[in-house]
């Protein structure tokens, strides 16, 4: 696509640590007597649970959307679902507006003209398999959570069985940011880390109001590469930070990553 110069890529990777049980659902293909009502999504071959990149990215975008609505008087959304099942999201109508919008720059927009996302979020795979192999209840790597939905009028109980990944499980994560304008790097990365901090105080997956889905991020590697590095492999075209960090500590490293591209937007 014209008008999308690529100056380089910034990779941020680390661990997603479950502080409470996590449920990200999968479709149930069969109905079994006594079976689970709501299974988790699993790798089709290894059968290990994982966190889809789309789930993580979608949650971050939703948090950003809600934050921007508070700050912008003319914040607009449009329906990308159906009339009977509306899904209202913010989408800039054209590429020029999307490049000025901090949300659409990171997550993309599909208005009258598409503006692809600068942020790629990969699927998160299980790290501490041995920790989950001891999970009880006859399930592989997961636990059953028995719950009751109570009718507020009749007080009738509707018991159900929800599968979730137990607290203490760890997943890898990797996010890749495309540097298309060096002047936007610091602002975009600061927004990304802000959203990850907000997610730590929110929840990932389903049933968050019942205590599910509390997560914590641990950054282990950040790497900035100019496009020249992919051809020449010169040290001056790459900057790598290998260190276990909290999100707050990682944010302080953003100027180091942005500096290799020589751009600054002057934000504090």
C-alpha positions, 0 to 999 in steps of 0.5 A: 500500500502506498503511503506506508513507509517502513523504518523498522520494527520494535518487538516487545515480548515476555510473559502473561502470568495468570493471577486468577483463573482464565476462561477464553471460550471455544465452540462446543462441537458435541453435547455430552451428558455431564460434560462441560458447558463452556470449554476453553480454547486449545491448540488442536494438536498439543491440546494445550490451552492458549491465549489468542492474539485476537483476544488480547489485542481486542481487549486492549483496543476496547480499553483504549476506545473507552478511554478516548470516549472520556477524553474526546467530545466528538468521539464516534463509533459505527456498527460493524455488526448487524442491526439485530446484533450491533457491535459499535467500535470507533473507526476513522473514516479515512486514512488521513484521520486514522494517522492522526488518531492514536487508537487507529494508528495502533489498531487500524481502521476500516472506514471508507479507506482502510488503514492497517494496524501498526501493532501485531499481537501473536498468540500466547502459548503455554510456558509452564506446562509441568505446572498444569499437568497436576491439575485435578478434575480429570481435565488436561491442563485445566480445572472445572469451575462449578457455578450457579446462575440464579433466577432473580425472580424465582430463585431457581438455580441453573448449575453449569460447569465452566472450564478455565486455566488455573491461576499460576499458569504462564504464557509467552507473548510477543507484540510487534510494532511497525515504525511508519513514522519515527515521530509517532514511536514514543507516543504509540509505545507509551499508549501501548504500555498504558493499555497493558497497565489498564488490563492488569487492573481489568480482566482478560477473557470471560466472566471477569466480574466473577473474578476470572481473568486477572493477569500480570505482564512481565517484560523480558525483551525489547528490541528495535531494528531499523530496516537496514539491519535486515540486509546488513546486520550492523550493530548500529541498526539494532538496539536490544534490551534483555531484562525482566521488567515490570510495565512501569520499568519498561516504559522508561526504556521507550526513549532508548528504542525510539532513539535508534530511529531518530524521531521524537514527538516531544511528548513527556 
